[in-house]
Amino acid sequence: MALKITCPVCDRPEVEGDCCPNCETDLSLTRMLMDLPVVATEPLKKPRVWWQTSMAILFMALGIGMVCAGNAIVSSPTQPSVLQTAAIASKVTPLPVQQKTCGGFYYTVRSGDGISDLAWQFYGSSDLSPKIIEANPQLKERPDFLQIDEVILIPNREESCL
């Protein structure tokens, strides 16, 4: 004997078959779900995560503090001191006054710059690095060594001259 159920669509009570006589809804799935065993569940215990949250906040604060302290130690001041300015000035060789070029511009050397890299950057070919050395006689003695903050002349290409 089938259990009598109420139709979930039209609310007709005491339907015995798999089809509601009122709205013709298939009730076989509803009957299968009702036949499943009832599983007793225990209420979920809320885990205590307050200490995990506290540790995460502590480590984050320590990390931020270490980054700030490292930046304060490693970073250079925005205005160089008199000794730093003198040291930079002693490293930089003065540029010659007269050049046999058709113009150009002055470039301040940065960390990682090399003559062939600059030729590639400004001329599109590292084969033209002798042009930069020719325009800067102080580089003939040390073509593979550029000093940071050194100012050099990057001459225009002859094709650009009038």
KOLGUMI-682081 format. One record per atom (N, C-alpha, C): atom name; chain; x, y, z. Coordinates in pm, whole numbers. Example, Ala and Ser with C-alpha at 12.3 -4.5 7.8 and 13.67 -1.06 7.14 Angstrom:
2
R  at  ch      xx      yy      zz
R   N   A    1319    -569     780
R  CA   A    1230    -450     780
R   C   A    1320    -330     780
R   N   A    1285    -225     708
R  CA   A    1367    -106     714
R   C   A    1290       3     787
This chain:
162
R  at  ch      xx      yy      zz
R   N   A      84    -117       0
R  CA   A       0       0       0
R   C   A      89     124       0
R   N   A      61     216     -90
R  CA   A     139     336    -103
R   C   A     100     437       3
R   N   A     202     508      46
R  CA   A     180     612     146
R   C   A     105     728      82
R   N   A      13     783     154
R  CA   A     -65     895     101
R   C   A      14    1024     123
R   N   A      30    1100      14
R  CA   A     105    1226      22
R   C   A      20    1340     -33
R   N   A      63    1460      -4
R  CA   A      -3    1579     -56
R   C   A      71    1624    -181
R   N   A       0    1656    -286
R  CA   A      61    1701    -412
R   C   A     130    1834    -389
R   N   A     259    1847    -426
R  CA   A     331    1973    -405
R   C   A     288    2084    -501
R   N   A     216    2050    -609
R  CA   A     177    2149    -708
R   C   A      40    2209    -674
R   N   A     -60    2119    -655
R  CA   A    -196    2171    -635
R   C   A    -245    2155    -490
R   N   A    -164    2099    -405
R  CA   A    -196    2077    -263
R   C   A    -315    1984    -242
R   N   A    -335    1893    -332
R  CA   A    -443    1794    -312
R   C   A    -395    1693    -208
R   N   A    -471    1672    -100
R  CA   A    -428    1581       5
R   C   A    -456    1435     -30
R   N   A    -385    1348      32
R  CA   A    -405    1203      28
R   C   A    -404    1143    -112
R   N   A    -298    1173    -188
R  CA   A    -280    1113    -319
R   C   A    -206     981    -298
R   N   A    -261     870    -353
R  CA   A    -201     739    -330
R   C   A    -110     695    -444
R   N   A    -135     728    -565
R  CA   A     -57     682    -679
R   C   A      61     774    -709
R   N   A     128     745    -825
R  CA   A     242     826    -869
R   C   A     199     945    -953
R   N   A      71     962    -975
R  CA   A      21    1073   -1054
R   C   A     -95    1138    -980
R   N   A     -90    1271    -970
R  CA   A    -197    1344    -900
R   C   A    -321    1343    -989
R   N   A    -438    1299    -938
R  CA   A    -558    1297   -1020
R   C   A    -611    1437   -1051
R   N   A    -571    1535    -977
R  CA   A    -622    1671    -996
R   C   A    -543    1746   -1104
R   N   A    -406    1747   -1092
R  CA   A    -323    1827   -1187
R   C   A    -232    1740   -1273
R   N   A    -238    1609   -1256
R  CA   A    -162    1512   -1333
R   C   A     -11    1530   -1318
R   N   A      34    1572   -1202
R  CA   A     176    1588   -1173
R   C   A     235    1452   -1139
R   N   A     355    1422   -1192
R  CA   A     423    1297   -1162
R   C   A     482    1309   -1022
R   N   A     443    1220    -934
R  CA   A     487    1225    -794
R   C   A     589    1117    -761
R   N   A     644    1048    -863
R  CA   A     737     938    -838
R   C   A     865     987    -772
R   N   A     915    1101    -813
R  CA   A    1037    1154    -752
R   C   A    1012    1193    -607
R   N   A     897    1251    -580
R  CA   A     863    1288    -443
R   C   A     856    1163    -356
R   N   A     799    1055    -408
R  CA   A     791     930    -332
R   C   A     930     871    -309
R   N   A    1019     878    -410
R  CA   A    1155     826    -392
R   C   A    1230     905    -285
R   N   A    1212    1034    -284
R  CA   A    1279    1115    -182
R   C   A    1225    1085     -43
R   N   A    1099    1056     -35
R  CA   A    1041    1023      96
R   C   A    1088     888     147
R   N   A    1128     797      54
R  CA   A    1175     664      93
R   C   A    1319     664     142
R   N   A    1391     773     121
R  CA   A    1529     778     168
R   C   A    1533     775     319
R   N   A    1636     709     376
R  CA   A    1643     703     522
R   C   A    1676     839     581
R   N   A    1629     862     698
R  CA   A    1655     986     770
R   C   A    1788     970     842
R   N   A    1877    1063     821
R  CA   A    2008    1059     883
R   C   A    2009    1161     996
R   N   A    2043    1111    1114
R  CA   A    2051    1202    1228
R   C   A    2181    1280    1218
R   N   A    2172    1407    1231
R  CA   A    2291    1491    1224
R   C   A    2314    1556    1359
R   N   A    2440    1571    1389
R  CA   A    2477    1641    1512
R   C   A    2491    1789    1477
R   N   A    2458    1873    1569
R  CA   A    2478    2016    1540
R   C   A    2628    2043    1521
R   N   A    2658    2126    1423
R  CA   A    2797    2159    1395
R   C   A    2856    2244    1506
R   N   A    2974    2203    1548
R  CA   A    3043    2283    1649
R   C   A    3120    2392    1577
R   N   A    3107    2510    1626
R  CA   A    3176    2622    1565
R   C   A    3324    2615    1607
R   N   A    3413    2601    1510
R  CA   A    3554    2591    1549
R   C   A    3605    2723    1603
R   N   A    3698    2708    1691
R  CA   A    3757    2829    1749
R   C   A    3872    2873    1659
R   N   A    3850    2979    1586
R  CA   A    3952    3028    1495
R   C   A    4003    3165    1538
R   N   A    3966    3208    1654
R  CA   A    4010    3341    1697
R   C   A    4162    3347    1708
R   N   A    4224    3238    1751
R  CA   A    4370    3240    1764
R   C   A    4436    3239    1626
R   N   A    4373    3172    1527
R  CA   A    4429    3172    1393
R   C   A    4420    3312    1331
R   N   A    4308    3377    1353
R  CA   A    4291    3513    1303
R   C   A    4391    3607    1369
R   N   A    4409    3590    1500
R  CA   A    4504    3675    1572
R   C   A    4646    3655    1521
R   N   A    4683    3529    1495
R  CA   A    4818    3501    1444
R   C   A    4836    3560    1305
R   N   A    4734    3550    1220
R  CA   A    4743    3605    1086
R   C   A    4763    3756    1091
R   N   A    4689    3823    1177
R  CA   A    4702    3969    1190
R   C   A    4841    4004    1244
R   N   A    4890    3926    1339
R  CA   A    5022    3951    1396
R   C   A    5131    3936    1290
R   N   A    5125    3827    1211
R  CA   A    5226    3807    1107
R   C   A    5217    3914     999
R   N   A    5097    3957     966
R  CA   A    5082    4063     868
R   C   A    5142    4194     919
R   N   A    5118    4224    1045
R  CA   A    5174    4346    1103
R   C   A    5326    4339    1109
R   N   A    5380    4222    1144
R  CA   A    5525    4205    1146
R   C   A    5583    4221    1005
R   N   A    5517    4163     905
R  CA   A    5565    4176     768
R   C   A    5566    4320     720
R   N   A    5459    4391     749
R  CA   A    5453    4533     709
R   C   A    5561    4612     781
R   N   A    5579    4583     908
R  CA   A    5684    4653     985
R   C   A    5822    4625     931
R   N   A    5849    4499     891
R  CA   A    5980    4466     836
R   C   A    6003    4534     702
R   N   A    5899    4541     620
R  CA   A    5913    4609     491
R   C   A    5941    4757     511
R   N   A    5868    4820     603
R  CA   A    5891    4963     630
R   C   A    6030    4987     685
R   N   A    6075    4902     776
R  CA   A    6208    4918     833
R   C   A    6314    4895     726
R   N   A    6294    4795     641
R  CA   A    6391    4768     534
R   C   A    6398    4883     436
R   N   A    6284    4941     402
R  CA   A    6285    5055     311
R   C   A    6355    5175     375
R   N   A    6336    5195     504
R  CA   A    6399    5307     570
R   C   A    6550    5290     576
R   N   A    6595    5165     591
R  CA   A    6739    5139     599
R   C   A    6803    5145     462
R   N   A    6740    5081     364
R  CA   A    6801    5065     232
R   C   A    6785    5188     144
R   N   A    6671    5255     152
R  CA   A    6645    5364      59
R   C   A    6739    5481      85
R   N   A    6771    5548     -25
R  CA   A    6858    5664     -12
R   C   A    6772    5788       9
R   N   A    6826    5890      71
R  CA   A    6747    6011      91
R   C   A    6718    6078     -43
R   N   A    6611    6158     -45
R  CA   A    6572    6223    -170
R   C   A    6673    6329    -211
R   N   A    6731    6397    -118
R  CA   A    6834    6496    -147
R   C   A    6970    6439    -106
R   N   A    7065    6427    -198
R  CA   A    7195    6373    -161
R   C   A    7269    6470     -68
R   N   A    7347    6411      19
R  CA   A    7425    6494     111
R   C   A    7542    6557      35
R   N   A    7613    6646     101
R  CA   A    7727    6713      39
R   C   A    7835    6611       4
R   N   A    7856    6512      92
R  CA   A    7957    6410      66
R   C   A    7917    6323     -54
R   N   A    7789    6290     -64
R  CA   A    7743    6210    -177
R   C   A    7756    6287    -307
R   N   A    7723    6415    -305
R  CA   A    7735    6498    -424
R   C   A    7881    6508    -468
R   N   A    7972    6523    -373
R  CA   A    8114    6530    -406
R   C   A    8163    6398    -462
R   N   A    8115    6287    -407
R  CA   A    8156    6155    -457
R   C   A    8105    6134    -599
R   N   A    7984    6175    -627
R  CA   A    7929    6161    -762
R   C   A    8006    6250    -859
R   N   A    8035    6370    -817
R  CA   A    8107    6463    -903
R   C   A    8247    6413    -934
R   N   A    8310    6343    -838
R  CA   A    8445    6294    -863
R   C   A    8445    6176    -959
R   N   A    8336    6102    -968
R  CA   A    8328    5988   -1057
R   C   A    8304    6030   -1201
R   N   A    8232    6136   -1224
R  CA   A    8190    6176   -1357
R   C   A    8301    6255   -1424
R   N   A    8335    6211   -1544
R  CA   A    8437    6280   -1621
R   C   A    8368    6392   -1699
R   N   A    8426    6512   -1700
R  CA   A    8362    6620   -1775
R   C   A    8359    6591   -1925
R   N   A    8256    6639   -1992
R  CA   A    8241    6619   -2134
R   C   A    8329    6717   -2211
R   N   A    8381    6673   -2324
R  CA   A    8456    6767   -2407
R   C   A    8363    6874   -2463
R   N   A    8420    6992   -2486
R  CA   A    8339    7106   -2527
R   C   A    8293    7093   -2671
R   N   A    8382    7060   -2764
R  CA   A    8350    7057   -2906
R   C   A    8343    6914   -2955
R   N   A    8237    6876   -3025
R  CA   A    8219    6743   -3080
R   C   A    8200    6754   -3230
R   N   A    8244    6652   -3304
R  CA   A    8221    6647   -3448
R   C   A    8098    6560   -3472
R   N   A    7983    6611   -3435
R  CA   A    7857    6541   -3457
R   C   A    7757    6642   -3509
R   N   A    7645    6591   -3555
R  CA   A    7541    6681   -3603
R   C   A    7430    6691   -3498
R   N   A    7467    6706   -3376
R  CA   A    7369    6720   -3270
R   C   A    7350    6589   -3196
R   N   A    7263    6593   -3104
R  CA   A    7236    6476   -3022
R   C   A    7175    6521   -2891
R   N   A    7185    6437   -2792
R  CA   A    7133    6473   -2661
R   C   A    7219    6407   -2554
R   N   A    7210    6461   -2435
R  CA   A    7286    6407   -2323
R   C   A    7200    6305   -2248
R   N   A    7265    6197   -2208
R  CA   A    7196    6088   -2140
R   C   A    7270    6060   -2009
R   N   A    7194    6046   -1901
R  CA   A    7251    6011   -1771
R   C   A    7247    5859   -1755
R   N   A    7364    5800   -1734
R  CA   A    7376    5655   -1725
R   C   A    7306    5604   -1599
R   N   A    7230    5497   -1616
R  CA   A    7161    5433   -1504
R   C   A    7220    5295   -1481
R   N   A    7181    5234   -1372
R  CA   A    7230    5101   -1338
R   C   A    7190    5002   -1446
R   N   A    7284    4920   -1490
R  CA   A    7256    4819   -1592
R   C   A    7278    4865   -1734
R   N   A    7309    4993   -1756
R  CA   A    7332    5043   -1891
R   C   A    7468    4999   -1942
R   N   A    7475    4970   -2068
R  CA   A    7600    4940   -2137
R   C   A    7597    5012   -2270
R   N   A    7715    5028   -2333
R  CA   A    7724    5101   -2460
R   C   A    7640    5031   -2567
R   N   A    7653    4899   -2578
R  CA   A    7576    4829   -2681
R   C   A    7427    4834   -2652
R   N   A    7389    4833   -2523
R  CA   A    7247    4845   -2488
R   C   A    7193    4982   -2528
R   N   A    7272    5087   -2505
R  CA   A    7228    5221   -2541
R   C   A    7220    5236   -2693
R   N   A    7315    5176   -2766
R  CA   A    7310    5182   -2912
R   C   A    7185    5110   -2963
R   N   A    7153    4998   -2903
R  CA   A    7032    4926   -2942
R   C   A    6907    5008   -2910
R   N   A    6907    5071   -2793
R  CA   A    6791    5147   -2750
R   C   A    6767    5270   -2838
R   N   A    6874    5342   -2873
R  CA   A    6857    5469   -2944
R   C   A    6874    5458   -3096
R   N   A    6951    5357   -3144
R  CA   A    6973    5344   -3287
R   C   A    6905    5221   -3347
R   N   A    6865    5127   -3263
R  CA   A    6804    5004   -3314
R   C   A    6904    4898   -3353
R   N   A    7033    4922   -3328
R  CA   A    7138    4825   -3361
R   C   A    7254    4843   -3265
R   N   A    7297    4733   -3206
R  CA   A    7412    4743   -3115
R   C   A    7542    4757   -3192
R   N   A    7541    4737   -3324
R  CA   A    7662    4755   -3406
R   C   A    7704    4901   -3415
R   N   A    7614    4992   -3381
R  CA   A    7646    5135   -3390
R   C   A    7701    5191   -3258
R   N   A    7741    5103   -3166
R  CA   A    7796    5152   -3039
R   C   A    7926    5231   -3056
R   N   A    8009    5208   -3160
R  CA   A    8128    5293   -3177
R   C   A    8095    5441   -3197
R   N   A    7975    5473   -3250
R  CA   A    7935    5614   -3264
R   C   A    7929    5682   -3128
R   N   A    7876    5610   -3028
R  CA   A    7866    5669   -2894
R   C   A    8006    5685   -2834
R   N   A    8093    5586   -2855
R  CA   A    8229    5595   -2801
R   C   A    8305    5708   -2870
R   N   A    8285    5724   -3001
R  CA   A    8353    5831   -3075
R   C   A    8309    5969   -3027
R   N   A    8181    5982   -2992
R  CA   A    8129    6111   -2946
R   C   A    8170    6140   -2802
R   N   A    8215    6039   -2728
R  CA   A    8255    6054   -2588
R   C   A    8396    6000   -2571
R   N   A    8499    6083   -2590
R  CA   A    8637    6035   -2586
R   C   A    8675    5972   -2451
R   N   A    8610    6012   -2343
R  CA   A    8644    5954   -2213
R   C   A    8608    5805   -2206
R   N   A    8525    5759   -2299
R  CA   A    8484    5618   -2298
R   C   A    8580    5529   -2377
R   N   A    8674    5587   -2452
R  CA   A    8767    5507   -2531
R   C   A    8855    5421   -2442
R   N   A    8889    5471   -2324
R  CA   A    8974    5396   -2232
R   C   A    8896    5284   -2164
R   N   A    8766    5299   -2151
R  CA   A    8682    5203   -2077
R   C   A    8548    5184   -2148
R   N   A    8549    5125   -2267
R  CA   A    8423    5114   -2344
R   C   A    8320    5020   -2281
R   N   A    8366    4928   -2197
R  CA   A    8272    4833   -2136
R   C   A    8231    4872   -1996
R   N   A    8271    4990   -1952
R  CA   A    8242    5030   -1814
R   C   A    8185    5171   -1813
R   N   A    8058    5181   -1778
R  CA   A    7993    5311   -1762
R   C   A    7965    5332   -1614
R   N   A    7988    5453   -1569
R  CA   A    7961    5484   -1429
R   C   A    7817    5535   -1415
R   N   A    7751    5491   -1310
R  CA   A    7615    5537   -1283
R   C   A    7618    5687   -1259
R   N   A    7522    5760   -1312
R  CA   A    7508    5906   -1306
R   C   A    7607    5980   -1395
R   N   A    7684    5908   -1476
R  CA   A    7772    5972   -1572
R   C   A    7687    6026   -1687
R   N   A    7717    6144   -1734
R  CA   A    7641    6204   -1844
R   C   A    7722    6187   -1971
R   N   A    7660    6124   -2072
R  CA   A    7728    6102   -2199
R   C   A    7643    6159   -2311
R   N   A    7708    6186   -2424
R  CA   A    7641    6240   -2541
R   C   A    7599    6125   -2631
R   N   A    7473    6122   -2667
R  CA   A    7423    6026   -2765
R   C   A    7404    6105   -2895
R   N   A    7495    6088   -2992
R  CA   A    7487    6169   -3114
R   C   A    7374    6123   -3205
R   N   A    7327    6216   -3288
R  CA   A    7228    6181   -3388
R   C   A    7293    6096   -3497
R   N   A    7215    6015   -3564
R  CA   A    7266    5939   -3678
R   C   A    7288    6033   -3796
R   N   A    7382    6000   -3883
R  CA   A    7409    6086   -3998
R   C   A    7286    6100   -4087
R   N   A    7202    5996   -4093
R  CA   A    7082    6002   -4176
R   C   A    6987    6110   -4126
R   N   A    6998    6146   -3996
R  CA   A    6908    6246   -3938
R   C   A    6961    6386   -3956
R   N   A    7087    6399   -3997
R  CA   A    7147    6532   -4013
R   C   A    7108    6592   -4147
R   N   A    7101    6723   -4153
R  CA   A    7070    6793   -4279
R   C   A    7193    6833   -4351
